[in-house]
Amino acid sequence: MKHTIQSIGALLALGLAACAPEESSPPVREASEPATNRIQVPASVRRNLGIEYVAVERRRVAATQRYAGHFELLASARHEVRTPIAGRVELLVAPLQRVAVGDVLYRIDSLEWRQMQRELGELSTAALVQEARGRATQPLLEAHRAHEESLREAIGVMDARATVLEEMRESVGGQARELAEARVQRAQVRSDLAQAIEQRVGVEASLLELESSLRGTRDRFELALVAASTILSKPAGLLSAPVSSGESKVPLWRSITLVEIRSAAAGVVSEVPVANGVWVEAGERLLTLSDLSQVRFRARAPQSDLASMREGLPSHVALPQRGATADDRVSGLLRFGVEADPQQRTFELFLEPASSRDWMKPGVAGFLEIEARSEAPTELAIPLSAVLQDGLRRVYFRRDPADPDQVIRVEADLGADDGRWIEVKSGLMDGDEVVLAGAYELMLASSDSASKGGHFHADGTFHEGEEK
């Protein structure tokens, strides 16, 4: 009772004078002053009593079904970051830190990366050696071809000389010795040509072998470079780009000493299960990123309501806190769960939000509000907690549109409610505001049935009973 009277005294502090000495009496309202349902609530009273207003809304109260639930994170919103290679890790992010795509998450000093660099270096060097050998073999092959051509020309000359000697022997006789020598020389040159052809074919085979080996080395180098690009999260072409290293240029992969792992997704660092500077094995989880914008709302409804709703109905999620407004709701697409619960006689409802709010966090509780009859007309409605029971009457307090420092006590003309909002049939218009927080103190101060005995001291404190 004492707490109730103190609340009344706080409200009326600006309308009553402070207690006077014993010989003086407190001011009273003149009998001729007309009764009024208006209460002055200047800024100081609103602050002291914690008075808050909420705007009247148009809702389909009778057609709205409400179910309690909570937000949950989608499976696609959780990204586990695991190290691709073993090594000593240096973490560059902290728990609850927000990261964007491309931000460096950690560095790792890895022996495995050194071995991969050595493999890339060996393959690159082998390719250069094979290219050099191929270039050196080309002049040798050309020389063999030129040698073959000269031998063929020599054979042609010898064939012509042998023909002349045979004609001379037939016409004038003799020439047998010269003809024999010419035939011997021609046979020798033909033997030299056969050897030259054999040598050329051998050089060509060596060149083909070099070219095949070079292609294989290049393929192995490209595959190793792709593996390196997977570890470094950089394009393979970028790893081959030359960078400055002292006074020379080297490929980017050769200049990297510590492997930097960058984020492939945006989110918040929700878990860091390892300490900074520890040795980790390949595949070990270093941290978890959560994209808090990828959430959905889950609720349960009795199976008896299944016939009255369907997927795609206008739906939204509202926060359960006192004073929630239209800005504290988010609309979305209503979906049904795959299976119902035969034991609890319930089925699951899901809402995929069409927009994001800062308060949409995994685990945040709320209400799924479904407009089962979207064609039903909307009614003016106020929060059910703004309506108070004063004896046999139900009242609420409307903010005076003409005077923001004044509220009007209204006996409620109410309709249906959905457990959180209630239809108001008269007394309100679009754009009006009603008292939400602090309405109970206003009800006590304006009630004609509540006891209000007490007195004020000069310091503004209120006490029950007469001053002594």
Contacts in CASP RR format, 6 or more apart in sequence:
PFRMAT RR
TARGET T0000
AUTHOR 0000-0000-0000
METHOD contacts of the structure
MODEL  1
MKHTIQSIGALLALGLAACAPEESSPPVREASEPATNRIQVPASVRRNLG
IEYVAVERRRVAATQRYAGHFELLASARHEVRTPIAGRVELLVAPLQRVA
VGDVLYRIDSLEWRQMQRELGELSTAALVQEARGRATQPLLEAHRAHEES
LREAIGVMDARATVLEEMRESVGGQARELAEARVQRAQVRSDLAQAIEQR
VGVEASLLELESSLRGTRDRFELALVAASTILSKPAGLLSAPVSSGESKV
PLWRSITLVEIRSAAAGVVSEVPVANGVWVEAGERLLTLSDLSQVRFRAR
APQSDLASMREGLPSHVALPQRGATADDRVSGLLRFGVEADPQQRTFELF
LEPASSRDWMKPGVAGFLEIEARSEAPTELAIPLSAVLQDGLRRVYFRRD
PADPDQVIRVEADLGADDGRWIEVKSGLMDGDEVVLAGAYELMLASSDSA
SKGGHFHADGTFHEGEEK
1 451 0 8 1.000
1 464 0 8 1.000
2 464 0 8 1.000
4 444 0 8 1.000
4 450 0 8 1.000
5 451 0 8 1.000
5 452 0 8 1.000
5 453 0 8 1.000
5 454 0 8 1.000
5 462 0 8 1.000
5 464 0 8 1.000
6 462 0 8 1.000
7 49 0 8 1.000
7 440 0 8 1.000
7 441 0 8 1.000
7 444 0 8 1.000
7 445 0 8 1.000
8 441 0 8 1.000
8 444 0 8 1.000
8 445 0 8 1.000
8 450 0 8 1.000
8 452 0 8 1.000
8 462 0 8 1.000
9 16 0 8 1.000
9 445 0 8 1.000
9 456 0 8 1.000
9 462 0 8 1.000
10 45 0 8 1.000
10 48 0 8 1.000
10 49 0 8 1.000
10 441 0 8 1.000
10 462 0 8 1.000
11 39 0 8 1.000
11 41 0 8 1.000
11 45 0 8 1.000
11 49 0 8 1.000
11 441 0 8 1.000
11 442 0 8 1.000
11 445 0 8 1.000
12 445 0 8 1.000
13 45 0 8 1.000
13 48 0 8 1.000
13 456 0 8 1.000
13 460 0 8 1.000
13 462 0 8 1.000
14 40 0 8 1.000
14 42 0 8 1.000
14 44 0 8 1.000
14 45 0 8 1.000
15 40 0 8 1.000
16 26 0 8 1.000
16 27 0 8 1.000
16 456 0 8 1.000
17 26 0 8 1.000
17 27 0 8 1.000
17 456 0 8 1.000
18 456 0 8 1.000
18 457 0 8 1.000
18 458 0 8 1.000
18 460 0 8 1.000
19 26 0 8 1.000
19 455 0 8 1.000
19 456 0 8 1.000
19 457 0 8 1.000
19 458 0 8 1.000
19 467 0 8 1.000
20 26 0 8 1.000
22 467 0 8 1.000
26 455 0 8 1.000
37 408 0 8 1.000
37 409 0 8 1.000
37 410 0 8 1.000
37 446 0 8 1.000
38 400 0 8 1.000
38 406 0 8 1.000
38 407 0 8 1.000
38 408 0 8 1.000
38 409 0 8 1.000
39 397 0 8 1.000
39 406 0 8 1.000
39 407 0 8 1.000
39 408 0 8 1.000
39 409 0 8 1.000
39 442 0 8 1.000
39 445 0 8 1.000
39 446 0 8 1.000
40 405 0 8 1.000
40 406 0 8 1.000
41 49 0 8 1.000
41 51 0 8 1.000
41 405 0 8 1.000
41 406 0 8 1.000
41 407 0 8 1.000
41 442 0 8 1.000
42 405 0 8 1.000
43 405 0 8 1.000
45 51 0 8 1.000
49 438 0 8 1.000
49 441 0 8 1.000
49 442 0 8 1.000
50 437 0 8 1.000
50 438 0 8 1.000
51 435 0 8 1.000
51 437 0 8 1.000
51 438 0 8 1.000
51 442 0 8 1.000
52 323 0 8 1.000
52 435 0 8 1.000
52 436 0 8 1.000
52 437 0 8 1.000
52 438 0 8 1.000
53 399 0 8 1.000
53 433 0 8 1.000
53 434 0 8 1.000
53 435 0 8 1.000
53 436 0 8 1.000
54 323 0 8 1.000
54 325 0 8 1.000
54 382 0 8 1.000
54 383 0 8 1.000
54 386 0 8 1.000
54 433 0 8 1.000
54 434 0 8 1.000
54 436 0 8 1.000
55 325 0 8 1.000
55 326 0 8 1.000
55 431 0 8 1.000
55 432 0 8 1.000
55 433 0 8 1.000
56 380 0 8 1.000
56 381 0 8 1.000
56 382 0 8 1.000
56 424 0 8 1.000
56 428 0 8 1.000
56 429 0 8 1.000
56 430 0 8 1.000
56 431 0 8 1.000
56 432 0 8 1.000
56 433 0 8 1.000
56 434 0 8 1.000
57 325 0 8 1.000
57 326 0 8 1.000
57 380 0 8 1.000
57 381 0 8 1.000
57 382 0 8 1.000
57 421 0 8 1.000
58 378 0 8 1.000
58 379 0 8 1.000
58 380 0 8 1.000
58 381 0 8 1.000
58 430 0 8 1.000
59 378 0 8 1.000
59 379 0 8 1.000
59 381 0 8 1.000
59 421 0 8 1.000
59 423 0 8 1.000
60 371 0 8 1.000
60 373 0 8 1.000
60 374 0 8 1.000
60 376 0 8 1.000
60 377 0 8 1.000
60 378 0 8 1.000
60 379 0 8 1.000
61 379 0 8 1.000
61 381 0 8 1.000
61 415 0 8 1.000
61 416 0 8 1.000
61 417 0 8 1.000
61 418 0 8 1.000
61 421 0 8 1.000
61 422 0 8 1.000
61 423 0 8 1.000
62 376 0 8 1.000
62 379 0 8 1.000
62 416 0 8 1.000
62 418 0 8 1.000
62 423 0 8 1.000
63 371 0 8 1.000
63 372 0 8 1.000
63 373 0 8 1.000
63 374 0 8 1.000
63 376 0 8 1.000
64 369 0 8 1.000
64 370 0 8 1.000
64 371 0 8 1.000
64 372 0 8 1.000
64 418 0 8 1.000
64 421 0 8 1.000
65 301 0 8 1.000
65 305 0 8 1.000
65 308 0 8 1.000
65 309 0 8 1.000
65 369 0 8 1.000
65 370 0 8 1.000
65 372 0 8 1.000
65 418 0 8 1.000
66 367 0 8 1.000
66 368 0 8 1.000
66 369 0 8 1.000
66 370 0 8 1.000
66 418 0 8 1.000
66 419 0 8 1.000
66 420 0 8 1.000
67 299 0 8 1.000
67 300 0 8 1.000
67 301 0 8 1.000
67 349 0 8 1.000
67 367 0 8 1.000
67 368 0 8 1.000
67 370 0 8 1.000
68 299 0 8 1.000
68 320 0 8 1.000
68 365 0 8 1.000
68 366 0 8 1.000
68 367 0 8 1.000
68 368 0 8 1.000
69 297 0 8 1.000
69 298 0 8 1.000
69 299 0 8 1.000
69 300 0 8 1.000
69 365 0 8 1.000
69 366 0 8 1.000
69 367 0 8 1.000
69 368 0 8 1.000
70 297 0 8 1.000
70 298 0 8 1.000
70 363 0 8 1.000
70 364 0 8 1.000
70 365 0 8 1.000
70 366 0 8 1.000
71 295 0 8 1.000
71 296 0 8 1.000
71 297 0 8 1.000
71 298 0 8 1.000
71 317 0 8 1.000
71 360 0 8 1.000
71 361 0 8 1.000
71 362 0 8 1.000
71 363 0 8 1.000
71 364 0 8 1.000
72 295 0 8 1.000
72 296 0 8 1.000
72 297 0 8 1.000
72 298 0 8 1.000
72 362 0 8 1.000
72 363 0 8 1.000
73 290 0 8 1.000
73 292 0 8 1.000
73 294 0 8 1.000
73 295 0 8 1.000
73 362 0 8 1.000
74 294 0 8 1.000
74 295 0 8 1.000
74 296 0 8 1.000
76 294 0 8 1.000
77 290 0 8 1.000
77 291 0 8 1.000
77 292 0 8 1.000
77 293 0 8 1.000
77 294 0 8 1.000
77 295 0 8 1.000
78 270 0 8 1.000
78 288 0 8 1.000
78 289 0 8 1.000
78 290 0 8 1.000
78 291 0 8 1.000
79 264 0 8 1.000
79 265 0 8 1.000
79 267 0 8 1.000
79 288 0 8 1.000
79 289 0 8 1.000
79 290 0 8 1.000
79 291 0 8 1.000
80 285 0 8 1.000
80 288 0 8 1.000
81 105 0 8 1.000
81 261 0 8 1.000
81 263 0 8 1.000
81 285 0 8 1.000
81 286 0 8 1.000
81 287 0 8 1.000
81 288 0 8 1.000
81 289 0 8 1.000
82 283 0 8 1.000
82 284 0 8 1.000
82 285 0 8 1.000
82 286 0 8 1.000
83 89 0 8 1.000
83 106 0 8 1.000
83 108 0 8 1.000
83 261 0 8 1.000
83 280 0 8 1.000
83 281 0 8 1.000
83 282 0 8 1.000
83 283 0 8 1.000
83 284 0 8 1.000
83 286 0 8 1.000
84 230 0 8 1.000
84 231 0 8 1.000
84 261 0 8 1.000
84 282 0 8 1.000
84 283 0 8 1.000
85 108 0 8 1.000
85 110 0 8 1.000
85 112 0 8 1.000
85 113 0 8 1.000
85 231 0 8 1.000
85 259 0 8 1.000
85 282 0 8 1.000
86 110 0 8 1.000
86 111 0 8 1.000
86 112 0 8 1.000
86 279 0 8 1.000
86 280 0 8 1.000
86 281 0 8 1.000
86 282 0 8 1.000
87 108 0 8 1.000
87 109 0 8 1.000
87 110 0 8 1.000
87 111 0 8 1.000
87 112 0 8 1.000
87 279 0 8 1.000
87 280 0 8 1.000
88 108 0 8 1.000
88 109 0 8 1.000
88 110 0 8 1.000
88 277 0 8 1.000
88 278 0 8 1.000
88 279 0 8 1.000
88 280 0 8 1.000
89 106 0 8 1.000
89 107 0 8 1.000
89 108 0 8 1.000
89 274 0 8 1.000
89 276 0 8 1.000
89 277 0 8 1.000
89 278 0 8 1.000
89 279 0 8 1.000
89 280 0 8 1.000
89 286 0 8 1.000
90 106 0 8 1.000
90 107 0 8 1.000
90 108 0 8 1.000
90 109 0 8 1.000
90 258 0 8 1.000
90 276 0 8 1.000
90 277 0 8 1.000
91 105 0 8 1.000
91 106 0 8 1.000
91 272 0 8 1.000
91 274 0 8 1.000
91 276 0 8 1.000
91 277 0 8 1.000
91 286 0 8 1.000
91 287 0 8 1.000
92 104 0 8 1.000
92 105 0 8 1.000
92 106 0 8 1.000
92 107 0 8 1.000
93 99 0 8 1.000
93 103 0 8 1.000
93 105 0 8 1.000
93 106 0 8 1.000
93 269 0 8 1.000
93 272 0 8 1.000
93 287 0 8 1.000
94 269 0 8 1.000
94 272 0 8 1.000
95 269 0 8 1.000
95 270 0 8 1.000
95 271 0 8 1.000
95 272 0 8 1.000
96 268 0 8 1.000
96 269 0 8 1.000
96 270 0 8 1.000
97 268 0 8 1.000
97 269 0 8 1.000
98 266 0 8 1.000
98 267 0 8 1.000
98 268 0 8 1.000
98 269 0 8 1.000
99 105 0 8 1.000
99 263 0 8 1.000
99 266 0 8 1.000
99 267 0 8 1.000
99 268 0 8 1.000
99 269 0 8 1.000
99 289 0 8 1.000
100 263 0 8 1.000
100 266 0 8 1.000
100 267 0 8 1.000
101 263 0 8 1.000
101 264 0 8 1.000
101 265 0 8 1.000
101 266 0 8 1.000
102 262 0 8 1.000
102 263 0 8 1.000
102 264 0 8 1.000
103 262 0 8 1.000
103 263 0 8 1.000
104 260 0 8 1.000
104 261 0 8 1.000
104 262 0 8 1.000
104 263 0 8 1.000
105 261 0 8 1.000
105 262 0 8 1.000
105 263 0 8 1.000
105 286 0 8 1.000
105 287 0 8 1.000
106 260 0 8 1.000
106 261 0 8 1.000
106 286 0 8 1.000
106 287 0 8 1.000
107 258 0 8 1.000
107 259 0 8 1.000
107 260 0 8 1.000
107 261 0 8 1.000
108 258 0 8 1.000
108 259 0 8 1.000
108 261 0 8 1.000
108 280 0 8 1.000
109 257 0 8 1.000
109 258 0 8 1.000
109 259 0 8 1.000
110 259 0 8 1.000
112 282 0 8 1.000
113 231 0 8 1.000
113 256 0 8 1.000
113 259 0 8 1.000
116 224 0 8 1.000
116 227 0 8 1.000
116 228 0 8 1.000
116 231 0 8 1.000
117 253 0 8 1.000
117 254 0 8 1.000
117 256 0 8 1.000
119 224 0 8 1.000
120 221 0 8 1.000
120 224 0 8 1.000
120 225 0 8 1.000
120 228 0 8 1.000
120 253 0 8 1.000
120 254 0 8 1.000
121 254 0 8 1.000
123 217 0 8 1.000
123 220 0 8 1.000
123 221 0 8 1.000
123 224 0 8 1.000
124 221 0 8 1.000
124 251 0 8 1.000
126 217 0 8 1.000
127 214 0 8 1.000
127 217 0 8 1.000
127 218 0 8 1.000
127 221 0 8 1.000
130 210 0 8 1.000
130 213 0 8 1.000
130 214 0 8 1.000
130 217 0 8 1.000
131 214 0 8 1.000
133 210 0 8 1.000
134 207 0 8 1.000
134 210 0 8 1.000
134 211 0 8 1.000
134 214 0 8 1.000
137 203 0 8 1.000
137 206 0 8 1.000
137 207 0 8 1.000
137 210 0 8 1.000
138 207 0 8 1.000
140 203 0 8 1.000
141 200 0 8 1.000
141 203 0 8 1.000
141 204 0 8 1.000
141 207 0 8 1.000
144 196 0 8 1.000
144 199 0 8 1.000
144 200 0 8 1.000
144 203 0 8 1.000
145 200 0 8 1.000
147 196 0 8 1.000
148 193 0 8 1.000
148 196 0 8 1.000
148 197 0 8 1.000
148 200 0 8 1.000
151 189 0 8 1.000
151 190 0 8 1.000
151 192 0 8 1.000
151 193 0 8 1.000
151 196 0 8 1.000
152 193 0 8 1.000
154 189 0 8 1.000
155 186 0 8 1.000
155 189 0 8 1.000
155 190 0 8 1.000
155 193 0 8 1.000
158 182 0 8 1.000
158 185 0 8 1.000
158 186 0 8 1.000
158 189 0 8 1.000
159 186 0 8 1.000
161 182 0 8 1.000
162 179 0 8 1.000
162 182 0 8 1.000
162 183 0 8 1.000
162 186 0 8 1.000
165 175 0 8 1.000
165 178 0 8 1.000
165 179 0 8 1.000
165 182 0 8 1.000
166 175 0 8 1.000
166 179 0 8 1.000
168 174 0 8 1.000
168 175 0 8 1.000
169 175 0 8 1.000
169 176 0 8 1.000
169 179 0 8 1.000
222 236 0 8 1.000
225 236 0 8 1.000
225 237 0 8 1.000
225 239 0 8 1.000
225 240 0 8 1.000
225 253 0 8 1.000
226 236 0 8 1.000
228 236 0 8 1.000
228 239 0 8 1.000
228 253 0 8 1.000
229 235 0 8 1.000
229 236 0 8 1.000
229 237 0 8 1.000
229 238 0 8 1.000
229 239 0 8 1.000
231 259 0 8 1.000
232 239 0 8 1.000
232 253 0 8 1.000
232 256 0 8 1.000
232 259 0 8 1.000
232 260 0 8 1.000
233 261 0 8 1.000
233 262 0 8 1.000
233 264 0 8 1.000
234 252 0 8 1.000
238 252 0 8 1.000
239 251 0 8 1.000
239 252 0 8 1.000
239 253 0 8 1.000
240 251 0 8 1.000
240 252 0 8 1.000
240 253 0 8 1.000
241 251 0 8 1.000
241 252 0 8 1.000
242 249 0 8 1.000
242 250 0 8 1.000
242 251 0 8 1.000
242 252 0 8 1.000
243 249 0 8 1.000
243 250 0 8 1.000
243 251 0 8 1.000
243 252 0 8 1.000
243 255 0 8 1.000
245 254 0 8 1.000
245 255 0 8 1.000
263 289 0 8 1.000
265 289 0 8 1.000
265 291 0 8 1.000
266 289 0 8 1.000
266 291 0 8 1.000
267 289 0 8 1.000
267 290 0 8 1.000
267 291 0 8 1.000
267 292 0 8 1.000
268 289 0 8 1.000
268 290 0 8 1.000
268 291 0 8 1.000
268 292 0 8 1.000
269 287 0 8 1.000
269 288 0 8 1.000
269 289 0 8 1.000
270 288 0 8 1.000
270 289 0 8 1.000
270 290 0 8 1.000
271 287 0 8 1.000
271 288 0 8 1.000
272 286 0 8 1.000
272 287 0 8 1.000
272 288 0 8 1.000
273 285 0 8 1.000
273 286 0 8 1.000
273 287 0 8 1.000
274 280 0 8 1.000
274 284 0 8 1.000
274 285 0 8 1.000
274 286 0 8 1.000
274 287 0 8 1.000
280 286 0 8 1.000
290 362 0 8 1.000
292 360 0 8 1.000
292 361 0 8 1.000
292 362 0 8 1.000
293 356 0 8 1.000
293 360 0 8 1.000
295 353 0 8 1.000
295 360 0 8 1.000
295 361 0 8 1.000
295 362 0 8 1.000
296 350 0 8 1.000
296 351 0 8 1.000
296 352 0 8 1.000
296 353 0 8 1.000
297 317 0 8 1.000
297 350 0 8 1.000
297 351 0 8 1.000
297 353 0 8 1.000
297 366 0 8 1.000
297 368 0 8 1.000
298 348 0 8 1.000
298 349 0 8 1.000
298 350 0 8 1.000
299 348 0 8 1.000
299 349 0 8 1.000
299 350 0 8 1.000
299 351 0 8 1.000
299 367 0 8 1.000
299 368 0 8 1.000
300 341 0 8 1.000
300 344 0 8 1.000
300 346 0 8 1.000
300 347 0 8 1.000
300 348 0 8 1.000
300 349 0 8 1.000
301 309 0 8 1.000
301 346 0 8 1.000
301 347 0 8 1.000
301 348 0 8 1.000
301 349 0 8 1.000
302 345 0 8 1.000
302 346 0 8 1.000
303 340 0 8 1.000
303 345 0 8 1.000
303 346 0 8 1.000
303 347 0 8 1.000
304 345 0 8 1.000
306 340 0 8 1.000
306 347 0 8 1.000
308 372 0 8 1.000
309 334 0 8 1.000
309 370 0 8 1.000
309 372 0 8 1.000
311 334 0 8 1.000
311 335 0 8 1.000
311 336 0 8 1.000
312 333 0 8 1.000
312 334 0 8 1.000
312 335 0 8 1.000
313 334 0 8 1.000
313 370 0 8 1.000
313 371 0 8 1.000
313 372 0 8 1.000
313 374 0 8 1.000
314 331 0 8 1.000
314 370 0 8 1.000
314 371 0 8 1.000
314 374 0 8 1.000
315 331 0 8 1.000
315 332 0 8 1.000
315 333 0 8 1.000
315 334 0 8 1.000
315 351 0 8 1.000
315 368 0 8 1.000
315 369 0 8 1.000
315 370 0 8 1.000
315 371 0 8 1.000
316 329 0 8 1.000
316 330 0 8 1.000
316 331 0 8 1.000
316 332 0 8 1.000
316 351 0 8 1.000
316 368 0 8 1.000
316 369 0 8 1.000
317 329 0 8 1.000
317 330 0 8 1.000
317 351 0 8 1.000
317 353 0 8 1.000
317 366 0 8 1.000
317 367 0 8 1.000
317 368 0 8 1.000
317 369 0 8 1.000
318 324 0 8 1.000
318 328 0 8 1.000
318 329 0 8 1.000
318 366 0 8 1.000
318 367 0 8 1.000
318 369 0 8 1.000
318 420 0 8 1.000
319 328 0 8 1.000
319 329 0 8 1.000
319 359 0 8 1.000
319 364 0 8 1.000
319 366 0 8 1.000
319 367 0 8 1.000
320 365 0 8 1.000
320 366 0 8 1.000
320 367 0 8 1.000
321 328 0 8 1.000
322 383 0 8 1.000
322 385 0 8 1.000
322 436 0 8 1.000
322 437 0 8 1.000
323 383 0 8 1.000
323 436 0 8 1.000
323 437 0 8 1.000
324 383 0 8 1.000
328 357 0 8 1.000
328 359 0 8 1.000
329 369 0 8 1.000
330 353 0 8 1.000
330 354 0 8 1.000
330 355 0 8 1.000
330 356 0 8 1.000
330 357 0 8 1.000
330 360 0 8 1.000
331 353 0 8 1.000
331 354 0 8 1.000
331 355 0 8 1.000
332 351 0 8 1.000
332 352 0 8 1.000
332 353 0 8 1.000
332 354 0 8 1.000
333 351 0 8 1.000
333 352 0 8 1.000
333 354 0 8 1.000
334 349 0 8 1.000
334 350 0 8 1.000
334 351 0 8 1.000
334 370 0 8 1.000
335 349 0 8 1.000
335 350 0 8 1.000
335 351 0 8 1.000
335 352 0 8 1.000
336 347 0 8 1.000
336 348 0 8 1.000
336 349 0 8 1.000
336 350 0 8 1.000
337 347 0 8 1.000
337 348 0 8 1.000
337 349 0 8 1.000
337 350 0 8 1.000
339 347 0 8 1.000
339 348 0 8 1.000
340 346 0 8 1.000
340 347 0 8 1.000
340 348 0 8 1.000
341 347 0 8 1.000
349 368 0 8 1.000
349 370 0 8 1.000
351 368 0 8 1.000
353 360 0 8 1.000
367 420 0 8 1.000
369 418 0 8 1.000
379 423 0 8 1.000
379 424 0 8 1.000
379 425 0 8 1.000
380 423 0 8 1.000
380 424 0 8 1.000
380 428 0 8 1.000
380 429 0 8 1.000
380 430 0 8 1.000
381 421 0 8 1.000
381 422 0 8 1.000
381 423 0 8 1.000
381 424 0 8 1.000
382 396 0 8 1.000
382 421 0 8 1.000
382 422 0 8 1.000
382 424 0 8 1.000
382 428 0 8 1.000
382 434 0 8 1.000
383 420 0 8 1.000
383 421 0 8 1.000
383 422 0 8 1.000
383 436 0 8 1.000
384 417 0 8 1.000
384 419 0 8 1.000
384 420 0 8 1.000
384 421 0 8 1.000
384 422 0 8 1.000
385 436 0 8 1.000
385 439 0 8 1.000
386 396 0 8 1.000
386 397 0 8 1.000
386 434 0 8 1.000
386 435 0 8 1.000
386 436 0 8 1.000
386 439 0 8 1.000
387 394 0 8 1.000
387 395 0 8 1.000
387 396 0 8 1.000
387 412 0 8 1.000
387 414 0 8 1.000
387 422 0 8 1.000
388 394 0 8 1.000
388 395 0 8 1.000
388 396 0 8 1.000
388 439 0 8 1.000
388 440 0 8 1.000
388 443 0 8 1.000
390 443 0 8 1.000
390 447 0 8 1.000
390 449 0 8 1.000
391 447 0 8 1.000
391 449 0 8 1.000
393 411 0 8 1.000
393 412 0 8 1.000
394 411 0 8 1.000
394 412 0 8 1.000
394 414 0 8 1.000
395 409 0 8 1.000
395 410 0 8 1.000
395 411 0 8 1.000
395 412 0 8 1.000
395 443 0 8 1.000
395 446 0 8 1.000
396 410 0 8 1.000
396 412 0 8 1.000
396 424 0 8 1.000
396 434 0 8 1.000
396 435 0 8 1.000
396 439 0 8 1.000
397 407 0 8 1.000
397 408 0 8 1.000
397 409 0 8 1.000
397 410 0 8 1.000
397 434 0 8 1.000
397 435 0 8 1.000
397 439 0 8 1.000
397 442 0 8 1.000
397 443 0 8 1.000
398 407 0 8 1.000
398 408 0 8 1.000
398 410 0 8 1.000
398 427 0 8 1.000
398 428 0 8 1.000
398 432 0 8 1.000
398 433 0 8 1.000
398 434 0 8 1.000
398 435 0 8 1.000
399 406 0 8 1.000
399 407 0 8 1.000
399 408 0 8 1.000
399 432 0 8 1.000
399 433 0 8 1.000
399 434 0 8 1.000
399 435 0 8 1.000
400 406 0 8 1.000
400 407 0 8 1.000
400 408 0 8 1.000
401 432 0 8 1.000
407 435 0 8 1.000
407 442 0 8 1.000
409 442 0 8 1.000
409 446 0 8 1.000
410 427 0 8 1.000
410 428 0 8 1.000
412 424 0 8 1.000
413 424 0 8 1.000
413 425 0 8 1.000
413 426 0 8 1.000
413 427 0 8 1.000
414 422 0 8 1.000
414 423 0 8 1.000
414 424 0 8 1.000
414 425 0 8 1.000
415 422 0 8 1.000
415 423 0 8 1.000
415 424 0 8 1.000
415 425 0 8 1.000
416 422 0 8 1.000
416 423 0 8 1.000
417 423 0 8 1.000
428 434 0 8 1.000
435 442 0 8 1.000
444 450 0 8 1.000
445 452 0 8 1.000
453 464 0 8 1.000
453 465 0 8 1.000
454 462 0 8 1.000
454 463 0 8 1.000
454 464 0 8 1.000
454 465 0 8 1.000
454 466 0 8 1.000
455 462 0 8 1.000
455 463 0 8 1.000
455 465 0 8 1.000
455 466 0 8 1.000
455 467 0 8 1.000
456 462 0 8 1.000
457 463 0 8 1.000
END
